[in-house]
Amino acid sequence: MTGFRDFLTRFRPAASPGRAAPTGVPADRSAELRAELAPPLSLFERTEAEARSVREQAAETAATRRREAERQAEAVVAEAREEARRVRARAAEQVLRTAESRAAALLAEADREAAAVQDRARDRMPGLVDRAVALVLEDLATEQTAPASAESPGTPGREGHEEGTP
């Protein structure tokens, strides 16, 4: 790197054209600039190489973290699916138990209603039988009095029909 004094000599005024003097020799500006910029540019190249290395390491770290996150996400999804299966099984079991208890309650209610119907039938049966017997006896009594008056000679009455003759 050029020194500060060399830097300042650039700005020193040159004399008017005349004889050649050590200060009046034209300077090679491009060589001076190359010499001046070479150290910072080499530092810049090293910095650029470091930056490239940091980016590559960051990309590798990001890829590693991404793969790890994908594995964790897959594990979470698998666990969630298993938990969902267990929840569905518990819900189905609960619904089944509820349906079975409702069915048992309906069956018990039907049994109670059937028993009540049987009890009513048992209670009403003697009265209905007595009534049916009374109606049959009344019918028989009316038939016995009616055929004797309605029977003509030579025509068999109902009595012959009841005996099994066609």
GISUL-V935788 format. One record per helix or strand of 3 or more residues. SS is the DSSP state (H for helix, E for strand). FROM is the first residue (numbers start at 1). LEN is the number of residues. If there is no record, write none. Layout:
# GISUL-V935788
ss->[SS;SS]
from->[FROM;FROM]
len->[LEN;LEN]
This chain:
# GISUL-V935788
ss->[H;H;H;H]
from->[4;22;29;158]
len->[6;3;122;5]
